[in-house]
Amino acid sequence: MSIATAINKNRCIYFGLEPRRTSTTRRFADDPFLARFGHQLPRGLRQEAHGLQWRTFAATYSPTPDLRLQFLSEEKLPGGVVHYTAAIKTRSGETRHDIIASGPVQAATQLLATAGRRVEICSFHQYDIFEATVTFIRVCHNKDERWAMGFGGTRSQSAAAALSNAAFLLHT
């Protein structure tokens, strides 16, 4: 086939070989968070979630927990500590708690432990996306380990959502 014929057929063929076609579709399907928000998942979670569709990924790592922790207010105090007012919402109702901690993660883990949902954080990753924050955590309890995801309007809310989801995945 001549070069003129190849050009007329809208194909570029040189020395009888077609140009290699590359597709980014597969790369995005390998990491559902990258495809949706442009950030890579943490390595261990990326390997675990390899090839999942977004809907399946979200349902797996950010389920609707039966016990949800939400920070209602934060007040910085002297000495680098913060006073948190938090709500723990369950199917049977809502309880409010006041706690003083060095940060939202300590406050959330302490409140969850009080509610009977102990978690130990093995890995913590937090990203700002658009006007929100997403938190990915790998937690463990005894010999069980789970990854979880949580979204929130602030870093504190995102961490609380991720920890609520993680406690649900570990203890149900």
C-alpha positions, 0 to 999 in steps of 0.5 A: 500500500502506498503512503498516499493510499494510507493517508486517504484511508485516515490511517498512518502506516509506516513500513507495514506497521500500524502505530501503537494505540495506547489507552488510559482507560485501563489505568483509570479503571485500576484506581477508582479514586484516580478516575473520579478525583485525580488522586491516587489511592494509598498503595495498599488500598490501591492494590486491594481495590484494583479494578473496582467500579466507583460504586462498588468501591464506595459501598465497600470502603465507605458503607453506611455505619450503624454508629456514626460519629460527627463533630458538632463544634471545636474550641482550641484551648491552651496547651495545644488541646481542643474541646470537641462536642460530638454526636454519636448517632445510632438507629436508636437515637443520638447522644452528645459527648464533650471530650478534650483531646489533642486532635480529632483523630484522638477524640474520635478513637476515644469516643468509638472505644467508649461506644465499644468499637475499639480501632487502632490506626495502622495507616492514615492518608488525607487529601483535600478535594474540591471543597471537601476532604477525604480520609483513607485509613487502614485500621486493625483490631486484634488480628482483623485489618480493614481499609475505610474511606470517609468524606467531610466538609472539614479535615475533622469531619472527614476523619470522623467519617472514616473512623466511623466507617472503619469501626463498622467494618471491623465490628460488624 
